[in-house]
Amino acid sequence: NKLPYHNSCSLIRASYEIISEGQTFEDLGCKAANENILSDMFKGGRNEGASWCIRTRKYDLDTNKSFPRSTEKKMLAAMGPLLNLFEGPVDLKDPHIKFFVFGGLKERGFLLVKELAKGPQTSTFDPNTRICITNTPLHPISSFVLCNVAKIGDFANVLDPFAGSCSTLLAAARIANNSTTVGIDIAFHKDIECNDVLADFTKRGLSTHTKPIMIGGDSFSKETRDEARGAIGGCGFDVIVTDPPYGEREGFDMTNGPPLIQLLAAMSEDRRAGTPLLKVGGRLVAFIPDQKKGLGFEADEMNLEKGMPSECQINDAGLELSLVCEQPLNSSFSRWLALFTCVK
């Protein structure tokens, strides 16, 4: 039942069903044929007309690559009695069903597997493939992780209050292609060209419905937040995902505290006014920077305690802290992923 979600999870490359296991290629084919495990591919089976292909993967020292062509030919010859029973045509480019032979697995011999689902190709969202790029673009895997932790589902209304080049909203649209995405950024229509952002969505075949509604303004302004709510019919959002500005390096005004703390203050204001930014049960997922002390660059100003809202601030915003975990980036800098759930 969980397979439909595998193609949305950045941490899953692919999911497979093990068909047979053996010490030789002959073993794989014989076991699969004798046990009729792949009878659906045979004449009269439900997949008799499905196109298919079979590939190899050799795993060694945490890497994987195809076997040499000579080994692949031996595999095809050894498994010929099984493969010749398949009724459908071979399609090496875009088959309906993909099979793999895995080798190099410690103490496992060879595995014949069928691919069930693939994770998102996050490389197609890399900054070097983007039309709109900011000075500090968010890595696509990080964008997908934010959205995965937020559990973005069908027809979700998603907000990024510090959208930048809309990396998080690209991931949200890829995960739920019927979602509505809204981005706020003070640089829209100024340093960030909105048409370039839209072109990034079009380039990846994302539906018109999921293209972001981009609002140029300050997310700490109630007028701007009202405009964002108005874009989805005046209600609160299901999900807020964001990688806030990291402070003075990006010219952000820290006078009233780090951006996440200011965002929660704004959410508290909206809650008191009866116009919540996040629905009860909704999730706010954000990165929080942590500059390790004693290593320069405003170290005392950038530690986690400075960036994390207090228990009182979290409560005032109607939230509950559900998860905090660290991602070390280098010897002097790390960031924390924080998940807040709206409880009131």
Legacy VTK file of the C-alpha trace (Angstrom):
# vtk DataFile Version 3.0
C-alpha trace
ASCII
DATASET POLYDATA
POINTS 344 float
0.000 0.000 0.000
2.962 2.301 0.479
4.332 1.887 -3.059
2.473 4.918 -4.524
4.544 7.111 -2.196
7.933 5.685 -3.166
8.179 7.849 -6.280
7.913 10.929 -4.057
10.549 10.087 -1.439
14.000 11.565 -2.027
15.648 8.874 0.104
14.325 5.962 -1.995
16.106 5.307 -5.260
13.889 2.400 -6.256
11.819 -0.470 -4.820
12.103 -4.045 -6.073
10.370 -7.388 -5.693
12.776 -10.320 -5.376
11.797 -12.980 -7.920
14.528 -15.562 -7.343
17.955 -15.998 -5.768
20.853 -18.228 -6.735
24.585 -18.693 -7.064
24.488 -18.717 -10.888
22.445 -17.116 -13.643
21.069 -20.571 -14.472
19.769 -20.867 -10.904
17.861 -17.599 -11.235
16.123 -18.610 -14.444
15.328 -22.165 -13.365
13.836 -21.153 -10.018
11.673 -18.445 -11.567
10.486 -20.778 -14.349
9.871 -23.823 -12.156
7.904 -21.896 -9.556
5.865 -19.964 -12.169
6.666 -16.741 -10.335
6.602 -14.798 -13.613
3.688 -16.629 -15.229
1.962 -13.266 -15.675
4.521 -12.586 -18.436
3.744 -15.885 -20.211
1.088 -16.576 -22.820
-2.330 -16.062 -21.262
-0.915 -14.076 -18.324
-2.198 -10.644 -17.401
1.059 -9.042 -18.624
1.565 -11.175 -21.732
1.575 -8.087 -23.977
3.708 -5.899 -21.707
7.051 -4.687 -23.040
10.047 -5.533 -20.880
13.804 -5.397 -20.508
16.389 -6.934 -18.218
19.502 -5.139 -16.937
22.351 -5.978 -14.595
23.798 -4.183 -11.587
27.009 -5.097 -9.808
27.319 -3.744 -6.274
30.821 -3.267 -4.923
32.135 -1.003 -2.149
28.956 1.071 -1.956
28.879 1.711 -5.695
26.861 0.089 -8.438
27.401 -0.280 -12.149
26.470 -2.663 -14.934
28.320 -5.916 -15.457
30.677 -6.063 -18.468
28.844 -6.683 -21.738
30.389 -10.152 -21.985
28.859 -11.074 -18.613
25.480 -9.700 -19.677
25.574 -11.940 -22.762
26.269 -14.965 -20.555
23.376 -13.970 -18.327
20.979 -13.729 -21.279
22.085 -17.113 -22.608
21.793 -18.782 -19.191
18.330 -17.338 -18.555
17.123 -17.876 -22.123
14.716 -20.725 -21.234
12.860 -18.340 -18.920
13.038 -15.182 -21.023
11.878 -17.006 -24.165
8.561 -17.646 -22.403
7.837 -13.916 -22.195
5.197 -12.974 -24.789
5.689 -9.210 -24.807
8.236 -7.275 -26.892
11.636 -6.182 -25.623
11.923 -2.405 -25.118
15.286 -1.147 -23.856
14.227 2.511 -23.612
10.825 2.696 -21.948
9.480 -0.754 -21.070
6.328 -1.424 -19.088
8.246 -3.780 -16.792
11.927 -3.689 -15.816
13.879 -6.657 -14.482
17.363 -6.539 -12.991
19.964 -9.091 -12.048
21.869 -7.882 -8.986
25.322 -9.262 -8.240
28.138 -8.487 -5.861
25.823 -8.597 -2.850
27.675 -10.005 0.126
26.806 -13.677 0.718
23.737 -13.422 -1.541
24.990 -14.613 -4.940
22.671 -13.212 -7.606
19.156 -11.810 -7.323
16.560 -11.569 -10.076
14.274 -8.653 -9.208
11.399 -6.682 -10.700
11.315 -2.907 -10.316
8.147 -1.780 -8.562
8.677 1.978 -8.196
11.391 4.604 -8.550
12.142 7.567 -6.327
12.161 11.054 -7.837
15.073 11.930 -10.096
16.258 14.790 -7.915
19.196 15.452 -10.254
16.726 16.976 -12.734
16.128 19.699 -10.126
19.834 20.497 -9.570
20.740 24.214 -9.560
22.838 23.777 -12.717
19.687 22.671 -14.560
17.570 25.572 -13.317
16.674 28.755 -15.162
16.124 30.771 -11.974
18.983 30.504 -9.481
19.592 32.549 -6.340
22.929 33.032 -4.574
22.225 30.210 -2.107
19.992 27.674 -3.894
18.617 24.820 -1.821
19.844 21.376 -2.886
16.990 19.373 -4.448
17.349 16.465 -2.005
16.965 18.959 0.858
13.862 20.384 -0.805
12.335 16.923 -1.137
13.245 16.039 2.455
11.416 19.141 3.718
8.343 18.166 1.696
8.560 14.489 2.681
8.732 15.370 6.391
5.784 17.713 5.861
3.839 14.768 4.380
2.534 16.787 1.474
-0.454 14.942 0.049
-3.026 15.312 -2.702
-4.675 18.701 -3.095
-2.513 20.268 -0.375
-2.192 24.039 -0.094
1.544 24.680 0.355
3.260 27.927 1.386
6.922 28.922 1.402
7.191 32.329 3.112
10.848 32.715 2.016
10.467 31.148 -1.420
13.516 32.455 -3.287
13.808 30.495 -6.529
10.979 28.188 -5.324
13.071 25.025 -4.861
10.729 23.764 -2.132
7.656 24.451 -4.238
9.162 22.594 -7.199
9.569 19.562 -4.943
6.032 19.967 -3.583
4.603 20.108 -7.099
6.583 17.010 -8.109
5.288 15.091 -5.072
1.646 16.173 -5.410
0.864 17.373 -8.915
-2.579 18.549 -7.856
-1.318 20.741 -5.006
-1.580 24.535 -4.890
1.744 26.216 -4.172
2.194 29.780 -2.965
5.520 31.548 -2.507
6.289 34.837 -0.767
9.568 36.647 -1.301
10.569 40.254 -1.050
12.777 39.813 -4.132
10.000 38.693 -6.502
9.695 41.070 -9.460
13.044 42.599 -8.374
16.111 40.376 -8.097
14.123 37.219 -8.848
12.485 37.022 -12.265
9.128 35.302 -11.788
8.891 34.205 -15.416
12.123 32.245 -14.924
10.593 30.479 -11.921
7.516 29.545 -13.974
9.770 28.327 -16.783
11.461 25.939 -14.336
8.065 24.350 -13.616
7.178 24.151 -17.322
10.583 22.660 -18.193
9.922 19.738 -15.827
6.458 19.037 -17.163
4.691 20.119 -13.981
1.034 20.930 -14.470
-0.232 24.474 -14.829
-2.238 24.013 -11.630
0.902 23.434 -9.545
2.809 26.460 -10.831
3.420 28.775 -7.887
1.388 31.824 -7.092
4.226 34.253 -6.400
3.620 37.169 -4.076
6.213 39.909 -3.931
6.410 41.208 -0.383
7.503 40.639 3.187
6.021 37.549 4.859
6.116 39.453 8.175
3.582 41.916 6.748
-0.033 41.000 7.547
-1.106 42.490 4.232
1.209 40.099 2.388
0.018 37.117 4.416
-3.597 38.096 3.754
-2.799 38.072 0.027
-1.303 34.585 0.379
-4.402 33.316 2.202
-6.589 34.975 -0.409
-4.831 32.973 -3.121
-6.296 29.764 -1.644
-9.723 31.072 -0.747
-8.950 32.817 2.538
-8.209 29.721 4.636
-5.059 28.535 6.375
-2.445 26.423 4.615
-2.065 22.676 4.997
1.724 22.879 4.913
4.433 25.507 5.328
7.883 24.432 4.111
10.834 26.778 4.092
14.569 27.287 4.255
14.670 30.754 5.868
17.426 33.303 5.162
20.450 32.503 7.277
21.102 35.997 8.593
23.604 38.736 7.917
25.332 36.883 5.095
22.141 37.290 3.079
21.343 40.800 4.234
18.432 39.762 6.425
17.384 42.155 9.199
17.956 40.281 12.471
16.819 43.174 14.687
13.643 41.361 15.718
15.264 37.945 15.837
16.045 35.222 13.303
13.511 34.736 10.486
11.858 31.623 11.908
11.204 33.374 15.221
9.761 36.357 13.372
7.585 34.018 11.303
6.143 32.418 14.448
5.456 35.876 15.857
3.517 36.668 12.677
1.620 33.382 12.987
0.734 34.280 16.579
-0.634 37.632 15.389
-2.756 35.888 12.735
-4.038 33.327 15.221
-5.198 36.065 17.601
-6.922 37.799 14.690
-8.783 34.607 13.775
-6.993 34.264 10.434
-4.493 31.432 11.035
-1.723 30.943 8.510
-1.632 27.184 9.172
-4.604 24.869 9.657
-4.997 22.781 12.801
-3.209 19.534 11.999
-1.024 21.299 9.460
2.766 21.069 9.488
5.523 23.670 9.437
8.923 22.272 8.408
12.009 24.477 8.340
15.783 24.412 8.454
17.506 26.278 11.290
21.201 27.225 10.929
23.729 26.457 13.663
27.165 28.086 13.478
29.419 26.206 15.881
30.931 28.438 18.530
34.547 29.531 18.448
34.944 29.254 14.667
34.297 32.845 13.626
31.543 34.411 11.517
29.210 35.653 14.201
29.476 32.303 15.976
27.662 33.445 19.103
24.825 34.865 17.045
24.218 31.785 14.918
23.986 28.872 17.336
20.822 26.790 17.495
19.529 28.395 20.671
19.458 31.743 18.875
17.569 30.369 15.865
15.081 28.077 17.609
11.850 29.672 18.866
11.237 29.358 22.612
8.559 27.086 24.042
6.432 30.159 24.737
6.789 31.442 21.159
5.905 28.010 19.779
2.827 27.792 22.010
1.666 31.318 21.123
1.741 30.348 17.445
-0.523 27.386 18.223
2.258 24.918 17.433
3.918 21.915 19.003
7.528 20.910 18.307
7.361 17.361 16.910
10.881 16.712 15.604
14.377 18.217 15.586
17.373 16.562 13.914
20.820 17.824 12.912
22.437 17.795 9.479
26.186 18.582 9.742
27.295 20.498 6.650
31.000 20.920 7.420
33.368 21.279 10.379
32.050 24.707 11.308
28.440 24.800 10.196
25.385 22.598 10.463
21.658 23.036 10.257
18.709 21.525 12.046
15.479 20.322 10.514
12.532 21.221 12.717
8.967 19.979 12.391
6.127 21.826 14.086
2.535 20.624 14.138
-0.371 23.051 14.450
-2.445 21.941 17.450
-4.695 24.936 18.072
LINES 1 345
344 0 1 2 3 4 5 6 7 8 9 10 11 12 13 14 15 16 17 18 19 20 21 22 23 24 25 26 27 28 29 30 31 32 33 34 35 36 37 38 39 40 41 42 43 44 45 46 47 48 49 50 51 52 53 54 55 56 57 58 59 60 61 62 63 64 65 66 67 68 69 70 71 72 73 74 75 76 77 78 79 80 81 82 83 84 85 86 87 88 89 90 91 92 93 94 95 96 97 98 99 100 101 102 103 104 105 106 107 108 109 110 111 112 113 114 115 116 117 118 119 120 121 122 123 124 125 126 127 128 129 130 131 132 133 134 135 136 137 138 139 140 141 142 143 144 145 146 147 148 149 150 151 152 153 154 155 156 157 158 159 160 161 162 163 164 165 166 167 168 169 170 171 172 173 174 175 176 177 178 179 180 181 182 183 184 185 186 187 188 189 190 191 192 193 194 195 196 197 198 199 200 201 202 203 204 205 206 207 208 209 210 211 212 213 214 215 216 217 218 219 220 221 222 223 224 225 226 227 228 229 230 231 232 233 234 235 236 237 238 239 240 241 242 243 244 245 246 247 248 249 250 251 252 253 254 255 256 257 258 259 260 261 262 263 264 265 266 267 268 269 270 271 272 273 274 275 276 277 278 279 280 281 282 283 284 285 286 287 288 289 290 291 292 293 294 295 296 297 298 299 300 301 302 303 304 305 306 307 308 309 310 311 312 313 314 315 316 317 318 319 320 321 322 323 324 325 326 327 328 329 330 331 332 333 334 335 336 337 338 339 340 341 342 343
